[in-house]
Amino acid sequence: MTLADAELTARIVSFTTRKSRLHTALLLAFGGLSTVFFLLIAYTVTTGIGVWGNNVPVAWCFAITNFVWWIGIGHAGTFISAIALLLRQSWRTSINRIAESMTLFALAQAALFPLLHLGRAWFFYWLVPYPSRMHVWPQFRSSLTWDIGAVTTYTLVSILFWYLGLIPDLAATRDGVDGNVRKKVYGIFSLGWRGTARQWSAHKKAATLLAGLATPLVVSVHSVVSLDFAIGLVSGWHSTMFPPYFVTGALLSGFAMLLSLVIPIRWAFGLEDLISRLHLDVLAKIVLALFSIVGYPLLYIATSSYKDAFPSDWSENLVMFMLDFLNRILFGAFVYIWVDACVSDAVVSETASFLRHPGEGLERRFGNADVYPIDAPINGASPVA
């Protein structure tokens, strides 16, 4: 069943004004968790980052683990927003708003950890190269400075791309809500959008331009993050494999998190006709492909310590290589994490790729009779999001 434009617009706009006890309960619950979060940040700042487990040989510990994870989560949003747009993938329009919002929340979380790791977070501006009377510049050989530059650039481009796509949706919401205050607020942020052909043309050009700027960031940002590890002399880390390994791992975690968000949102708001099983099928196939890609660097990193120490003469040092390899795989301190990663990336994912999924009988094209054309505009003012 296809939906008329007006009906679809009213249905989507109603999500912004709908009130329920579940909404209030969730708001109070997450508001309480946010309060605890800010209290813990205050405790960290007043006590010191030693509460994270940092000490002399362990410089980053808790901070870099969370930083890398959150940056990776945001990559799926940029991939769907930018790369899928440039490749003219129509399936993205039903989930791109969710992905872009996920990116912004992930970046907000990721930016906290380099700043809090400073100990004196109020001096974060010292990491920025600005003219000062003391002529003191940041240490550009420090990975912390690289992280600030990468995250700042990524955040600015992501906000611009997210807001640009949101302008037509804000205009549709402006025309569908009641009350002068709401109309004025949405009218201000929609920047006078009327959905004319000239505005859509300019909007398309701007979106393509920002997508071209955001696409290299998918690779460059997490490559910079990986250099936090690769510039060290730790055996197994000092490797050129880290940038591609981190990029593919970031996309894998990002798409996995996107599926974890899209599935419950689809169920909670009754969006089965807008976010069809075909969309979930596309996302699942991307996740399986990324699982396969990530599996190879895991094996490479496991054996790279030998090549770092002995870049030549593999046959002459085969015994030492095997001992080091077995120590890492069978007797290392974190062997259970390594085994879990290998099983998840190689065994489980490859097994799942051979299973017949329940959507096998779905039509293999978009815009069929059971799915609303996901690239159609809403009332001539906004694409379905």
Stockholm file with secondary structure:
# STOCKHOLM 1.0

chainA/1-385         MTLADAELTARIVSFTTRKSRLHTALLLAFGGLSTVFFLLIAYTVTTGIGVWGNNVPVAWCFAITNFVWWIGIGHAGTFISAIALLLRQSWRTSINRIAESMTLFALAQAALFPLLHLGRAWFFYWLVPYPSRMHVWPQFRSSLTWDIGAVTTYTLVSILFWYLGLIPDLAATRDGVDGNVRKKVYGIFSLGWRGTARQWSAHKKAATLLAGLATPLVVSVHSVVSLDFAIGLVSGWHSTMFPPYFVTGALLSGFAMLLSLVIPIRWAFGLEDLISRLHLDVLAKIVLALFSIVGYPLLYIATSSYKDAFPSDWSENLVMFMLDFLNRILFGAFVYIWVDACVSDAVVSETASFLRHPGEGLERRFGNADVYPIDAPINGASPVA
#=GR chainA/1-385 SS CCCCHHHHHHHHHHHHHCCCHHHHHHHHHHHHHHHHHHHHHHHHHHHCGGGGTCCSSCSSTHHHHHHHHHHHHHHHHHIIIIIHHHTTCGGGGGTHHHHHHHHHHHHHHHHHHHHHHTSSGGGGGGGSCCCCTTCCCCCTTSHHHHHHHHHHHHHHHHHHHHHHHHHHHHHHHHHHCCSHHHHHHHHHHTTTCCCCHHHHHHHHHHHHHHHHHHHHHHHHHHHHHHHHHHTSCCTTTSCTTHHHHHHHHHHHHHHHHHHHHHHHHHHHTTCTTTSCHHHHHHHHHHHHHHHHHHHHHHHHHHHHHHHHHCSSCTGGGHHHHHHHHHHHHHSSTTHHHHHHHHIIIIIIHHHHHTSCCGGGGSCSSSSCTTSCCTTCEETTTEECC
#=GC SS_cons         CCCCHHHHHHHHHHHHHCCCHHHHHHHHHHHHHHHHHHHHHHHHHHHCGGGGTCCSSCSSTHHHHHHHHHHHHHHHHHIIIIIHHHTTCGGGGGTHHHHHHHHHHHHHHHHHHHHHHTSSGGGGGGGSCCCCTTCCCCCTTSHHHHHHHHHHHHHHHHHHHHHHHHHHHHHHHHHHCCSHHHHHHHHHHTTTCCCCHHHHHHHHHHHHHHHHHHHHHHHHHHHHHHHHHHTSCCTTTSCTTHHHHHHHHHHHHHHHHHHHHHHHHHHHTTCTTTSCHHHHHHHHHHHHHHHHHHHHHHHHHHHHHHHHHCSSCTGGGHHHHHHHHHHHHHSSTTHHHHHHHHIIIIIIHHHHHTSCCGGGGSCSSSSCTTSCCTTCEETTTEECC
//
